[in-house]
Amino acid sequence: MKKLSRILAAALLACLLLTTTAIADYPFSSVTMIVPYGAGGTTDLVGRQFAIALGKVLNTTFVVENQGGASGSIGCQAALDADKDGSVVLFTAESLGTQRIMDISTMSYDDFDPILVVANDPKVIVVAGDSPYNTIDELLEDIKAHPHALQMSYTGPGGSGHVQALILNQFGYYPALTAYAGGNDCFTAVMSHQVVFTNSNYSTVAALIESGDLKLLAVSATERMEKFPDVPALSEKLENAEAYLSIPYTPLNLLVAKDVPEDIKETLRTAAQEAIKDPDFNAWMEDKCVEKLYEKYTTVDEMKAFFTQWESTVSWLIYDAGAAVYSPADFGIARLGE
């Protein structure tokens, strides 16, 4: 019995020493940033820019690793299962807030702690450059006249594109949804005329709009984009839609598993606050019209409150539309205002 106690004590001491050493050596020469979606999408693009800025501050290399699939759950699970020493961080979009109600995984924001709520990439409605639709009014009129006929590409159930389609449904517009593996596939399908339109993140289609390969019809928001003052916000066309269109539908966040030591979390948070001052990062964000959510949510409590609000708003929207497998109430997600 005494021998077993000595073995257990030695094992505990070894674990403590390893943890202390890991914290003392942090940051490592390289840190893996998992992006749980394919390359070239908004999460990947913003994540890579932020990884460069963060690496400058910490004097280390952030290696971006795309682990797409299953609405982001594969990459999120990999980050959750990784060593809890800060060697792996997660840069993800919104899917953590809907995976449970869609029966995709058992994970949620509660399994992670926020380092920084980074950005919101505006959702924009685009058609092919040679499309007969020149205004959002023309497109909406045709969708209403031909329900379930005009095809819209999206990345699958529970994602931001799906939510945008559900918002259209609330106002009597029913496009036919065609799922693709990623955001790049969605707008490629538009340009090749496999589908009529899509609801993309602006940063992923900015160059294609500029080149004329895609045509910008509307911004899925309550305000017009400063860069395109003549392009209407969708709220201007959908009466009383402000409650649906006022939240960021593609929040991009830097997270770590909850079990990562607090010292490492604070090191990352301090570095993140410096990284957002990087002039190259800011110039890229402004050029791509990406909203700087880090200016709105500056403390850990504010970040967590944002996740709670977002999860409630979007989960109940999906459930009320009949598109969820489970009720948000099954997971203790309260409906806001109740």
C-alpha positions in Angstrom: 0.0 0.0 0.0 2.8 2.4 0.9 4.6 1.5 -2.4 1.4 2.3 -4.3 1.1 5.6 -2.5 4.7 6.5 -3.4 4.1 5.7 -7.0 0.9 7.8 -7.1 2.7 10.7 -5.4 5.6 10.5 -7.8 3.2 10.5 -10.8 1.4 13.5 -9.4 4.6 15.3 -8.9 5.7 14.5 -12.5 2.5 15.9 -13.8 2.9 19.1 -11.8 6.4 19.5 -13.0 5.4 19.0 -16.6 2.6 21.5 -16.3 4.9 24.1 -14.7 7.6 23.5 -17.4 5.0 23.9 -20.1 3.8 27.2 -18.7 7.4 28.4 -18.2 8.3 27.5 -21.8 5.2 29.1 -23.3 4.9 30.2 -26.0 6.5 27.3 -27.8 8.5 27.7 -31.0 5.3 26.9 -32.9 1.6 26.7 -32.1 -1.0 25.0 -34.2 -4.1 27.0 -35.0 -6.9 24.7 -36.1 -9.4 26.1 -38.5 -12.3 23.6 -38.6 -13.2 24.5 -42.2 -11.6 24.3 -45.6 -8.9 26.6 -47.0 -10.0 29.8 -48.6 -13.2 30.4 -46.6 -13.7 33.4 -44.3 -12.6 31.6 -41.2 -9.4 30.5 -42.9 -8.7 33.9 -44.4 -9.2 35.9 -41.2 -7.5 33.2 -39.1 -4.4 33.3 -41.2 -4.1 37.1 -41.0 -4.6 37.1 -37.3 -2.1 34.2 -36.9 0.5 36.4 -38.5 -0.2 39.3 -36.2 -0.3 37.1 -33.1 3.0 35.3 -34.1 4.7 38.7 -34.3 3.7 39.5 -30.7 4.6 36.2 -29.2 7.7 35.7 -31.4 6.5 32.3 -32.5 5.0 30.7 -35.6 1.3 29.9 -35.7 0.8 27.0 -38.1 -2.7 27.1 -39.5 -4.2 23.6 -39.9 -7.4 23.2 -41.8 -9.5 20.3 -40.4 -12.9 20.7 -42.2 -16.0 18.5 -42.2 -19.2 17.9 -40.3 -20.1 21.6 -40.0 -16.8 22.4 -38.2 -17.2 19.6 -35.6 -14.2 17.6 -36.7 -11.7 20.4 -36.2 -13.4 21.6 -33.0 -13.2 18.1 -31.5 -9.5 17.9 -32.5 -8.8 21.1 -30.6 -10.7 19.9 -27.6 -8.8 16.6 -27.6 -5.4 18.1 -28.0 -2.8 18.5 -25.2 -3.9 21.1 -22.7 -0.7 23.0 -22.9 -1.5 25.8 -25.3 0.2 24.1 -28.2 -3.1 24.0 -30.0 -5.6 26.8 -30.4 -8.9 26.9 -32.2 -10.0 29.7 -34.7 -13.6 29.0 -35.5 -16.8 30.5 -36.8 -20.3 30.1 -35.5 -21.0 26.4 -35.8 -20.2 25.7 -32.1 -23.4 27.5 -31.2 -25.6 25.2 -33.3 -24.0 21.8 -33.3 -26.0 20.4 -30.4 -29.4 21.3 -31.7 -28.5 20.0 -35.2 -27.3 16.7 -33.7 -23.9 17.2 -35.2 -21.9 16.9 -32.0 -22.3 17.4 -28.2 -19.9 20.4 -28.2 -20.7 24.0 -27.5 -19.0 27.2 -26.6 -19.1 26.0 -23.0 -16.4 23.5 -23.8 -13.9 26.3 -24.6 -12.7 29.5 -23.1 -12.5 32.7 -25.3 -9.2 34.3 -26.0 -10.7 36.9 -28.4 -13.9 37.5 -30.2 -12.2 38.7 -33.4 -14.4 39.5 -36.3 -17.7 39.3 -38.2 -17.4 38.9 -42.0 -20.6 40.5 -43.5 -23.0 38.2 -45.3 -23.7 39.4 -48.8 -26.1 38.2 -51.5 -24.4 37.6 -54.8 -25.3 36.3 -58.3 -23.2 35.6 -61.3 -21.8 38.6 -63.1 -23.9 37.8 -66.2 -27.0 37.0 -64.2 -30.3 38.6 -65.4 -30.9 39.8 -61.8 -29.5 43.3 -61.3 -31.2 44.2 -58.1 -32.3 42.5 -54.9 -35.9 43.4 -55.6 -35.8 41.5 -58.9 -34.4 38.4 -57.2 -36.8 38.5 -54.2 -39.8 39.0 -56.5 -38.8 35.9 -58.5 -38.2 33.8 -55.4 -41.6 34.7 -54.1 -43.3 34.0 -57.5 -41.5 30.6 -57.7 -41.2 29.1 -54.2 -38.6 26.2 -53.9 -37.4 26.7 -57.4 -34.6 29.3 -57.4 -31.5 27.5 -56.1 -29.3 29.0 -53.4 -26.0 27.3 -52.5 -25.0 27.0 -48.8 -22.7 25.0 -46.6 -25.1 22.8 -44.8 -27.6 22.7 -41.9 -27.0 25.0 -39.0 -24.4 27.2 -40.8 -24.7 30.9 -41.4 -26.0 30.4 -45.0 -28.7 28.1 -43.7 -29.7 30.7 -41.1 -29.9 33.4 -43.8 -32.3 31.1 -45.8 -34.4 30.6 -42.7 -34.7 34.4 -42.3 -35.9 34.7 -45.9 -38.5 32.0 -45.1 -39.8 34.1 -42.2 -40.9 36.7 -44.8 -42.4 34.4 -47.4 -39.3 33.7 -49.6 -38.4 30.1 -50.1 -35.3 29.4 -52.2 -34.3 25.8 -53.0 -31.2 25.0 -51.0 -28.3 23.1 -52.4 -25.5 22.1 -50.0 -21.8 22.3 -50.9 -18.7 21.4 -48.9 -17.5 25.0 -48.3 -17.9 28.7 -49.1 -15.7 28.6 -52.1 -17.8 25.8 -53.6 -20.9 27.9 -53.0 -19.8 30.9 -55.0 -18.1 28.7 -57.7 -21.5 27.1 -58.2 -23.0 30.6 -58.7 -20.4 31.5 -61.3 -20.9 28.2 -63.2 -24.7 28.7 -63.1 -25.3 25.5 -61.1 -27.3 27.7 -58.7 -28.8 31.2 -59.0 -27.4 32.9 -55.9 -25.6 32.5 -52.6 -25.1 34.3 -49.3 -21.4 34.6 -49.0 -19.0 36.2 -46.6 -17.7 39.4 -48.2 -14.0 38.7 -47.7 -14.2 35.5 -49.8 -15.9 37.2 -52.8 -14.5 40.7 -52.7 -12.1 40.1 -55.5 -14.8 38.4 -57.6 -17.2 41.3 -57.1 -14.4 43.7 -58.1 -13.6 41.7 -61.3 -17.2 41.4 -62.3 -17.4 37.6 -62.0 -20.0 38.1 -59.2 -22.6 40.8 -58.8 -23.4 42.2 -55.3 -27.2 42.7 -54.7 -27.6 43.2 -51.0 -25.9 43.0 -47.6 -27.6 40.7 -45.0 -27.6 43.3 -42.3 -29.3 46.4 -41.0 -26.8 48.8 -42.4 -25.2 49.3 -45.8 -21.5 48.7 -46.3 -19.5 51.9 -46.3 -17.6 50.6 -49.4 -20.9 50.1 -51.3 -23.2 52.9 -50.3 -25.6 52.2 -53.2 -26.1 48.5 -52.3 -29.1 48.1 -50.0 -29.1 46.3 -46.6 -31.6 43.4 -46.6 -33.5 45.0 -43.8 -34.6 47.7 -46.2 -36.4 45.1 -48.2 -37.8 42.8 -45.4 -40.1 44.8 -43.3 -39.6 44.4 -39.5 -36.5 42.2 -40.1 -34.2 44.2 -37.9 -34.3 41.7 -35.0 -33.2 38.9 -37.4 -30.5 40.9 -39.2 -28.9 42.9 -36.4 -26.6 40.3 -35.0 -23.2 39.1 -36.5 -24.0 35.8 -38.3 -20.4 34.8 -38.8 -18.6 35.6 -35.6 -14.9 34.4 -35.8 -13.3 33.6 -32.5 -10.0 32.5 -31.0 -10.6 29.8 -28.4 -8.8 27.2 -26.3 -10.1 24.2 -24.4 -11.3 25.0 -20.9 -8.6 22.8 -19.3 -5.7 24.9 -20.7 -3.9 26.5 -17.7 -5.0 30.0 -16.8 -1.5 31.4 -17.1 -1.4 30.3 -20.8 -4.8 31.7 -21.5 -3.8 35.1 -20.0 -0.6 35.0 -22.1 -2.6 34.5 -25.2 -5.2 37.1 -24.3 -2.5 39.7 -23.6 -0.8 38.9 -26.9 -4.2 39.0 -28.7 -4.8 42.6 -27.4 -1.5 43.6 -28.9 -2.0 41.7 -32.1 -5.2 43.6 -33.0 -3.1 46.8 -33.1 -1.0 45.4 -35.9 -1.2 47.9 -38.8 -1.1 45.2 -41.5 -3.8 43.2 -39.8 -6.0 46.3 -39.5 -5.4 47.3 -43.1 -6.5 43.9 -44.3 -9.6 44.0 -42.1 -10.6 47.4 -43.4 -10.0 46.5 -47.0 -12.2 43.4 -46.7 -14.9 45.3 -44.7 -14.6 42.9 -41.8 -16.3 44.1 -38.7 -13.9 44.3 -35.7 -15.9 42.5 -33.0 -12.9 42.8 -30.6 -13.8 46.5 -30.2 -17.2 45.6 -28.9 -16.4 42.6 -26.6 -13.3 43.4 -24.7 -13.5 41.3 -21.5 -13.9 37.6 -20.9 -17.3 38.2 -19.3 -18.5 40.2 -22.3 -17.2 37.5 -24.7 -19.1 34.8 -22.9 -22.2 36.9 -22.7 -22.0 37.4 -26.5 -21.8 33.6 -27.0 -24.8 33.1 -24.8 -26.8 35.7 -26.7 -25.8 34.4 -30.1 -26.5 30.8 -29.3 -29.9 31.6 -27.9 -30.9 33.8 -30.8 -29.8 31.5 -33.6 -30.7 28.2 -32.0 -34.3 29.3 -31.4 -34.5 30.8 -34.9 -33.5 27.4 -36.3 -35.8 25.5 -34.0 -38.8 27.7 -34.6 -38.3 27.2 -38.3 -38.6 23.4 -37.8 -35.0 22.9 -39.0 -33.4 21.6 -35.7 -33.2 18.0 -34.5 -33.5 19.0 -30.8 -35.0 21.9 -28.9 -32.6 24.4 -27.5 -34.4 23.9 -24.2 -33.0 20.3 -24.1 -29.5 21.9 -23.6 -30.6 24.6 -21.2 -30.5 27.3 -23.9 -33.0 29.9 -22.7 -35.1 31.9 -25.2 -34.0 35.5 -24.7 -36.7 37.6 -23.0 -38.3 34.7 -21.2 
